[in-house]
Amino acid sequence: MLNTPPSHARRSRLSAELALKILTVLAVVYTFYFTRSLLLPIILAAFIALFASPAVRLLTRLKLPKSFASFFVLVVIICFVGYGVSLLYGPAADWIERLPILGTKLAVQFDDMAVSLDSIKDSVLPEKNNQDEENPIDTAIGAGFVPLLSMLAQTTAMMLVQLATVIILTYLFLVFGGTLLRNIIRGASTLHEKKNLVKMYQTIEQDISRYVLVITVINILLGVTTFLVMSMLGVADPLLWGVMAAVLNFAPYLGPFVLILLLTAVGFVEFDSVGQSLLVPAAFVVLNIIESQLVTPMALGKRFNMNPLLVVIWMFIWGWMWGAVGVLIAIPLLVCLKIIASHFELLPYWRILLSADSDAFNKE
């Protein structure tokens, strides 16, 4: 008997299901967008607690109360982050003050290149240089600082409130998160579901902790190497660029790209020749290629390897929804999704889609 084409009713049902899925995705995205002030502290605190929970468990095995162990770990994290911020605040503020100088130097560099390419400007540029006019780039940059500082002043109070909220929620997650998990498991209907929930949580915690540990070590090594290279090249404040290399590398592709742009600007500020200026970002590009193409794949293996296109799109979406913090937590969220999909036979299509293996569909 010949196969007949799907009926009109079947096509209508499939179209309705597709439309429902699209509307569901849009509803979820816009819910995350409009509730970011509420959800961002909660999710950020949950991730920090997830990363810090192994240290808390280690201290509880040493007969320390869980509340004290959580408080101690949280204080150590706050002190470490605070010390790093205070150490880098001075150099970062100096570079912000040097932005007008950067505008002037870039204008001079571009003018010089334009002169070498177009001889007609040889007679025009000296006349402009002799005029006592304010550089339009300096004017634009200077004018841009007024609304920037005003915006920072308006958002400082909100940032402090959100920071305090994250700290309090992190402590509560560390102390009472286990109790909440046990209550969720207790609410499962069957023993099989309870075992699956326990296994899922343990696997996510172990894999996320391993992923973050490996990525953190790699990024620290990248930061140290960047610090040494910038020191050898004679770039001012090499520690600042090393720390930025380590932090921005938590956002694959986008973070290194931002740092390459910054180092290009720094090169033009620090050096007069174009060759020396471009050597600064070129050195970091070489380091980033070694890290991203050799070190990270060898350390993580294929298990955490994901499609670069989906990674970038995913970070763009979370950056649009939650800003810079969304970009930084986008990859841990994606890793959680891949772990859930790969370990427990859930979401098989998404497990294949997230894979960087081009033969993933054939293997299924």
Secondary structure, DSSP 8 states (H G I E B T S, - for coil): -------HHHHHHHHHHHHHHHHHHHHHHHHHHHTHHHHHHHHHHHHHHHHHHHHHHHHHHTT--HHHHHHHHHHHHHHHHHHHHHHHHHHHHHHHHTHHHHHHHHHHHHHHHHHHH-GGGGTTHHHHHHS----HHHHHHHHHHHHHHHHHHHHHHHHHHHHHHHHHHHHHHHHHHHHHHHHHHHT-SSHHHHHHHHHHHHHHHHHHHHHHHHHHHHHHHHHHHHHHHHHHHT-S-HHHHHHHHHHHTTSTTHHHHHHHHHHHHHHHHH-SSHHHHHHHHHHHHHHHHHIIIIIHHHHH-GGG-B-HHHHHHHHHHHHHHHHHHHHHHHHHHHHHHHHHHHHS---HHHHHHHB--TTHHHH-
